[in-house]
């Protein structure tokens, strides 16, 4: 997987840098949305359509009291539907111009999901220490997402560590505020819109960066989360489950 990222052509790298340097609203409004989605798929992130914000802080799914407005897939078959196929993603993006997209974790990649301030602190520490950090996204609802290689696909199904294990209350004392999205979970992939004025999910480091081993980031992330939780800055807490 790392070789795939590293093998990007110079033209693709320049395009990605150009897109990432633009304001998120501009990129989304003039066709950059599709380009960014295709870049994520080309990096190996399997995508599927998701809901989008509706007027009045509602969700496009029209479910009364939707618990995760604009943050969930539109199909119950999202795990099998998720794909990196360029033609399919182009069709979805053009036929559903307002849709957000999710990326299914545990296939190619996992996501370490932390409170925004803790994530920013950890990212600075990791980069200053020379640690290889992969794609990173931040959300205006107060989270930062670190994309990593998945834990793997063991031949024995019993060896899978499902996402439910990461959201049990007893794990939160050890890893406060950190959620590990692996098999059976998903996250919004940039660019995505959230309910509220100009609320978005955007890349901080784009998908052209190689996916790192999650264990190379885990200690710094958990340390930053613990400090921020202890200081009372983790406003989003551990109550938000990994499965949506």
N, C-alpha and C positions, 0 to 999 in steps of 0.2 A: 504493500500500500504506500509506504514512504517513497518507494521508487517511482510510483505513478505520479505523486505530487512533484517530486524532484525533477521528473522528466518533462515538465511543462515547457513549451517553447517560449522564446523570449517575447514573441508577439503577444501570447496569452498572458504572460506575467505583466507586461506593460499595460494591457487592457485592464487587468484586475486592479493594478495600482491606480490607474486613472479613475476607475469607477469608485474605488474605496476613498479616493481623495475628494470626491464630490459630496455635496450635501445630500443626506438621505432623501429629502423631499424631492430634489431635482432628479435624482436617479430613478425614483419610483414614478415620477410624473411623465418622463419623456421616453419610456421604454426600457429604462435600466432594470426594472423589476425582472423582466424575462431573462435578460442577460445574466443577472446575478443568480437567478434560480438555475439556469443552465450551467453556470460556473460551479455551483454547489454540486449538481448532479455529476458533472465531469470529474469532480474530485472524489466521487464515489459515495456521496450521501444520498440514500434513497428517499425520494420525496412523494408526498401525496397531498391532495387539496385539503384545505382546512377552512373553517368558518371565518367570517370577517365581521368587523364592527357594523352595527346598524344604528340608526338615529336613536337618541335617547339612552345611550350607554347599553344598548341591547346587543344581542348576538344575531347574526343572520340565520341561525338555525330556528329562530322563533320559539324555542322552548321557553316556557314561562319560568323565570328564575334560573336560567342557565348558569350553572356554577362556575364555568370557565369560558365566559364569552370571548369569542374570536380566537380561542386558544386550542380548539379541539378539531380532529378530522371531521370531514363531512360524511364519511362512510364508516360503517362498523367493520368493514373489511380492509381497513387501512394498512394492516400489517402485510397482507398479501398484495395489496394494490401498490404499495410503495415501490418506486422504480427509479432508475437512473437513465432510462431510455429518453433520449433527446426529443424524438418526435412526439412521444406521449406527453412529456412535460410542456412542450410548445403548444400542443392542443389544449391541455388543461389551462395554461396561462392565458391563451387567447380567447377561449370560450368562457372562462370564469375570471374576467379582468379585475374583480375586486377581491378574489380569494386570497387568503393567506395560504402558506404551505407548511406542513410539518415534515420533519425527517425522522424516520423510525430508527431508534437506537438498538444496539445489540446485534446488528447484522454486520456492519463494517466498522461502526464507531460507537463509542459511549459518549456521554456528556456529564461532566462534573458541574453542577449547578449550585452557585453560592450567592449570598447576599452581595449586592453591588459594591458597597464600600470595601468589604473584605476581599472581593475579587480584584478590585483595582489595586489594593495594597499588595496582594499576592502576585499579581501580574508584574508589578514593578520589581518586586523582589526576585521573581523568577528570571526576568530578562536581565537584571543587573548581575545575576549570578551565572549568566551564560547558559541557563537551562533552555533546551529546545521547547518552545511553546507553540502549539498548533493553532488552529482557528479559534477565535474568541469572539463571542457576541455579547452585547449588553442590551437589556430591556428596560424601557422607561418605567416598568412596574417594580424595579428595584432588584433585578437579578443579573448575574453575569454567568455566561455559559462557556465552559472550556471543553472543546471537542478533542477527543482522544481516540486512540485505537480501542477496539472492543476487547473484553476479557478473553475472547476466543470462542471457538465453536467445538467444544469437546465431543468426541464420538459418543460418549456415554451421556444420554439426556439427563441422568440424575445429577450430573456434575454442574448443570447450569445454576447460576445464582440469579434468581428472578428479582425484579425490581422491588417487589414487596418487602424483601429483607432490608432494604435501605430506608424504609419509612416507618418501621416499627419504633415505638417510643423509646425502647431501650438503646437503640443505636444513636439517639440524638445527644446523649450525654457525651459520647465519644466523638461524634462528628456534628456539633451543633450547627444548624443552618445549612449543612451540606446535603445535597441530594444527588445520588449517582443514578443517572438514567442508563439502564442497560437493556437487557432483553425484555420485551413487553411494554416499553415506554416510548415516548417521543417528545420532541421539543419543537417549538416554532423555529423555522429557518429564516434568516433575513433574506429580503426585506419583508417585514410583517407589520401590520397596523393593529393597535390595541384600542379598546374603547377609551374615549377621552380625546381632548384636543392635542393633535400632533404626537400622540403616544405611539412609539414604534419599537421594533426590535431591529438592531443594526449590527453589522460587522465592526469589530474593533481591529481584528486581524482576520483577513479573508481566508477562503478555503484553499488558496494556493499554498498555504503553509502545511508542511507535513504533519500528520497526526502523530503525537507522541504517545509513549507508554503512560497510561494513567497514573501508575505508581510513581513516576518521576515528578508529578505535580502534587500528589495527594498530601504529603507532609506539610508543604507550605500552605496549601489551601485550608487544611483543617486547622493549622495553627492560626491563620488569619481569622477564620470563622470563630474559633474559640475566643480570641481576644475581643472581637467585635461583639460577640454574644455576651461576654463578661462585662463589657462596657455599656451594655444596654442599647447597642446600635442596630441589632438585628431585628428590625421592625416586622419582618415577614415571617420570622420564626420557623418552626419545624412542622407546623400544622398542615402545610400544603402538601398533598400526597404526590408521589411519583406517578401514579396512574391517574389519568384524568377522566 
